[in-house]
Every structure is written in C-alpha cells, then in structure tokens.
C-alpha cells in the first residue's frame, strides 16, 4: 500500500533523510519508531504531499506521491503531530468543514468515526481550542477519517497526552485496522512499538532495522544486566567506570548494562558496587527490550 524507494531530503547542511526505503502492506499497522530529530516528520510530510523529496520516489496505493499528489490527498488521512484544527470553531464545525473540503458530509461517513466521535459528541458545541489534550486527539483523528481514506498517517499522535488517552487511542487504531485501513504511525515511545504489526527503527535519517517487534528483540544476541541502587547518579557513573563496561543507559529506576564480549557476570557487578558503598543493590540479567536494541543499533550506527 505504501512503497518508499531511496528517499532523501536535506535542509541546507542537515541531512534529514538518507536513502530511506520501506514498504507498508495493505491493512498493516506499521510503526516508525525513533527519537526527536530522527526524520520521522519529514518522511510523513513527503508521503502526504506537503514536502518534495530531493531524490527517490514514493507510491501510495500505486499512485506516485509527487506526480499524482491531488489523487493521493483523497486516499490519505493525515493527523500531524501538532494540533492543527481551527481552534475558534466548535467540534461540530471542524468536522463539517473537513467533510466539505473532501466533498462529503459528516453524516455520510459517520459509521467510520462513530466509535471515536461518540466520546466527544457531548462537547460538539465547544470550541476546539477549549478541549483537553485527549479530546483534541480524538477530534483530529475524526477529521482525518471523515473522507474514508484508504491510508491513515499519524505523526506522533500520543505525544503530550495522558496514559489513559494513549491506551484508548491505540485501541481505536486497532479497531480502524479491522476496517481495512492501512495505518502508518510515528512515535518516540518505544513501548508503543509492541502494538504495531511491524516497525522501522529510524535514527539520523536512516533506517536501522525493519521487522516485527518480536523478531527485532529475538535477533539481538547481547546480554543485558539490569541494575538498581539507592543513588542512581552515582550508580551510572560507577558502572561506566567499570573495566569491562561497553554501554550503560538509564531506564527509569534502573540502569541497563552491557559488558564487553558479554563476559561480565551479575555477581561481579554486585561485588563491585558494594565495595563502592552502594546500598539497596539489585543486579539481574533480563531479556532485552526494543529500547535496548534501539540503543545498541544507534550506538553502532554512530560509531
């Protein structure tokens, strides 16, 4: 449904995308995973005909993005990362406006957005700018779907919303997928990768890996040791000073440690940290998560 071949894009001296290639299958929920500045938004803007690539090509349902841009806009629903609806218009007025732009009506396509819109319908007379973050998110999604697109493109849709709204939003995407809509979603949240059928890990405008979340972690052969202690700042510095350290990253209340050649044992670290005066020490080997894989791939890419 989406085919991208060797797309590159630069902003003066900054290479935003470098020879990006990937395919999204019909009916797939595909995740573009990477930190801020990785090139996610630039790629999605090219796919939605808002930017021209410097080189390469892209097709949406067989239509060339640059050549057939008017047709592409009719088959794609786009929800940008920043709330971009008319804040002075009411919920109902925004929905009717976007329906009119695409030559349809909200009533005609209400069956597609019914499960989403019913949550904001009690506030349909309220101005969009006065809605909460979660409600704005649902309204923006409704407006992106109002013309029954074949492809839905979402740029970091859950950034800045609470955990409950994030969960609800992904449930909505899963339901939309059942209606034969192909979904491409970008996110900086690694935990959302597990909710996608396949993901592409992107950093500095380049694809690091493309696969299912399960296979990405299964392919990772390195040992990860999870470490906790009372003083996290001192813990991370001391772990980085350990003679067999390859990498140490903070993950919430824990530090994830990778040793050179995977030869470091948990009891070695435990003894080392206790000698340095650490308290409440916990050292255990864990299965790597997709964040661990991404950090390793990013470090390898930078080297």
C-alpha positions in Angstrom: 0.0 0.0 0.0 3.0 2.3 0.7 6.2 2.0 -1.2 9.2 4.2 -0.5 12.4 3.9 -2.6 15.6 5.7 -1.7 14.0 8.9 -0.4 16.5 11.6 0.6 15.8 15.1 2.0 18.1 17.8 3.3 17.6 21.2 4.9 20.7 23.1 3.9 23.6 21.3 5.6 21.3 19.0 7.6 20.6 15.6 6.1 17.0 14.8 7.4 16.6 11.6 5.3 19.3 9.5 3.7 18.2 6.8 1.2 15.1 5.7 3.1 13.4 2.6 1.6 10.5 0.6 3.1 7.1 -0.9 2.3 3.9 -1.0 4.2 1.5 -3.8 3.4 -2.3 -3.4 2.8 -4.1 -3.4 6.1 -0.9 -3.2 8.2 -0.4 -1.1 11.3 3.2 0.0 10.8 5.2 2.0 13.3 8.0 4.4 12.6 10.0 4.5 15.8 12.7 7.0 16.7 13.6 10.0 18.8 13.0 13.6 18.0 15.1 14.7 15.0 15.3 11.2 13.6 13.5 12.3 10.3 10.0 10.8 11.1 8.0 14.0 10.4 10.0 14.8 7.3 9.2 11.4 5.8 5.5 11.6 6.7 5.2 15.1 5.2 6.7 13.8 1.9 4.2 11.0 1.9 1.3 13.4 2.5 2.5 15.6 -0.4 3.4 18.5 1.9 7.2 18.3 1.0 9.1 17.4 -2.1 12.0 14.9 -1.7 15.4 15.8 -3.0 15.7 12.3 -4.6 13.9 9.0 -4.6 10.2 8.1 -5.0 7.2 7.1 -3.1 3.8 5.5 -4.0 0.6 5.4 -2.1 -1.8 2.6 -3.3 0.0 2.7 -6.6 -0.2 6.5 -7.0 3.1 8.4 -7.3 3.2 10.9 -4.5 4.8 13.8 -6.5 3.1 13.2 -9.8 -0.4 12.2 -8.6 -0.5 14.4 -5.5 -4.1 15.5 -5.9 -5.3 11.9 -6.1 -3.1 10.9 -3.2 -4.7 13.6 -0.9 -8.1 11.9 -1.4 -7.0 8.5 -0.3 -4.9 9.6 2.7 -6.0 10.8 6.1 -3.3 12.8 7.9 -3.0 13.7 11.6 0.0 16.0 12.2 1.9 16.0 15.4 0.8 19.4 16.4 -2.9 20.1 16.8 -3.8 21.9 13.6 -7.6 22.2 13.6 -9.4 25.5 13.8 -9.4 26.4 17.5 -12.1 29.0 17.2 -14.5 26.6 15.5 -16.6 24.2 17.5 -16.1 20.4 17.4 -19.1 20.1 15.1 -18.0 22.9 12.8 -14.5 21.5 12.4 -15.9 18.1 11.4 -18.3 19.6 8.9 -15.6 21.8 7.4 -13.2 18.9 6.7 -16.0 16.8 5.3 -17.0 19.7 3.0 -13.4 20.1 1.8 -13.5 16.5 0.6 -16.9 16.8 -1.0 -18.7 14.6 1.6 -20.7 15.1 4.8 -20.2 14.0 8.4 -23.5 12.1 8.3 -22.5 10.2 5.2 -19.3 8.8 6.8 -20.4 8.7 10.4 -20.2 4.9 10.6 -16.4 5.1 10.3 -15.9 7.6 13.1 -18.9 6.6 15.3 -16.8 4.7 17.9 -14.4 7.7 18.2 -16.8 10.6 17.9 -19.3 9.5 20.5 -16.8 10.3 23.2 -16.6 14.0 22.1 -20.2 14.4 20.8 -21.4 15.7 24.2 -18.9 18.7 23.6 -19.8 19.2 20.0 -20.7 22.9 20.6 -17.5 23.6 22.4 -14.6 25.4 20.7 -11.8 23.0 19.7 -9.2 25.2 21.5 -11.0 24.6 24.8 -10.9 20.8 24.6 -8.5 18.7 26.7 -5.5 17.0 25.1 -7.2 13.6 24.8 -10.4 15.2 23.3 -8.3 17.2 20.8 -6.6 14.0 19.8 -10.0 12.3 19.1 -11.3 15.2 17.2 -8.2 15.4 15.0 -8.5 11.7 14.3 -12.2 12.0 13.4 -11.4 14.9 10.9 -8.6 12.8 9.4 -11.1 9.9 8.8 -14.1 11.9 7.7 -13.5 11.2 3.9 -12.9 7.4 4.4 -9.2 7.3 3.5 -7.5 4.0 2.5 -4.3 5.1 4.3 -4.1 6.8 7.7 -0.8 8.6 8.5 -0.3 9.8 12.1 2.7 11.8 13.3 3.4 11.2 17.0 -0.4 11.2 17.9 0.1 10.3 21.5 2.8 12.9 22.4 1.6 15.1 25.3 -1.5 13.1 26.3 -2.0 11.1 29.5 -1.5 7.4 29.8 -5.3 6.6 29.7 -5.7 8.6 26.5 -2.7 6.8 24.9 -4.2 3.4 25.7 -7.6 4.4 24.3 -6.0 5.8 21.2 -4.2 2.6 20.3 -7.4 0.7 20.9 -9.0 3.0 18.3 -6.2 2.3 15.8 -6.6 -1.4 16.2 -10.4 -1.1 15.5 -9.7 1.0 12.4 -7.2 -1.6 11.2 -10.1 -4.1 11.2 -11.9 -1.8 8.7 -9.2 -2.4 6.1 -7.4 0.9 6.7 -3.6 0.8 6.3 -2.0 2.8 9.2 1.5 4.4 9.4 2.2 5.9 12.8 5.3 7.6 14.1 6.2 7.7 17.7 9.2 8.4 20.0 7.8 5.9 22.6 9.5 2.6 22.3 6.8 0.8 24.3 4.3 1.6 21.5 6.4 -0.5 19.1 4.9 -3.7 20.6 1.4 -2.5 19.5 2.4 -2.5 15.8 2.5 -5.3 13.3 5.9 -4.2 12.0 8.2 -1.3 12.9 11.1 0.6 11.3 13.7 1.9 13.8 15.0 5.2 12.4 17.8 7.5 13.6 19.6 10.4 11.9 17.5 9.9 8.8 18.5 6.3 8.3 16.6 3.0 8.9 18.4 0.8 11.4 16.1 -2.2 11.2 12.7 -3.2 9.9 10.8 -6.2 11.3 8.1 -7.3 13.7 8.8 -6.1 17.3 9.3 -9.7 18.5 11.8 -10.6 15.8 13.8 -7.4 16.4 14.3 -8.4 20.0 14.9 -12.1 19.2 17.7 -11.1 16.7 19.5 -9.2 19.5 22.1 -11.6 20.9 23.7 -9.4 23.6 23.3 -9.9 27.4 21.6 -7.1 29.2 22.0 -6.8 33.0 19.6 -4.6 34.9 21.0 -2.7 37.9 19.4 -0.7 40.6 20.8 1.1 43.7 19.9 3.9 46.1 21.9 6.6 44.3 21.2 6.4 40.6 23.5 9.2 39.5 26.5 7.6 41.3 25.4 4.1 40.1 25.5 5.1 36.4 28.9 6.8 36.8 30.4 3.9 38.7 29.1 1.4 36.1 30.6 3.4 33.3 33.9 3.3 35.2 33.8 -0.5 35.5 36.7 -2.0 33.5 34.5 -4.4 31.4 31.8 -1.9 30.5 30.7 -1.5 26.9 27.5 0.6 27.5 25.3 1.8 30.3 21.9 3.5 29.8 19.3 4.8 32.3 15.9 3.1 32.0 13.6 4.6 34.6 14.7 3.4 38.1 17.2 1.0 36.6 20.4 1.1 34.6 20.9 -1.3 31.7 24.4 -2.6 31.5 26.2 -4.3 28.6 29.6 -5.8 29.2 32.5 -6.2 26.7 32.1 -9.6 25.0 29.2 -10.3 27.3 31.6 -11.9 29.8 30.6 -9.9 32.9 28.6 -11.8 35.5 25.9 -10.4 37.8 27.9 -11.3 40.9 30.9 -9.4 39.6 28.8 -6.2 39.4 27.2 -6.8 42.7 30.6 -7.2 44.5 32.0 -4.2 42.6 29.1 -1.9 43.6 29.0 -3.0 47.3 32.7 -2.2 47.5 32.0 1.3 46.3 29.4 1.8 49.1 26.2 1.4 47.1 23.1 0.3 49.0 19.8 -1.4 48.0 21.7 -3.0 45.1 19.8 -5.2 42.7 21.6 -6.9 39.8 19.9 -9.3 37.4 20.0 -10.5 33.8 16.9 -9.6 31.8 15.6 -10.2 28.3 16.4 -7.2 26.1 13.5 -4.9 25.1 13.2 -3.0 21.9 14.7 0.1 23.7 17.8 -1.9 24.4 18.0 -3.0 20.8 17.5 0.6 19.5 20.2 2.0 21.8 22.7 -0.7 20.7 21.9 -0.1 17.0 22.1 3.7 17.4 25.5 3.3 19.2 26.8 1.0 16.4 25.4 3.4 13.7 27.1 6.4 15.4 30.4 4.5 15.6 
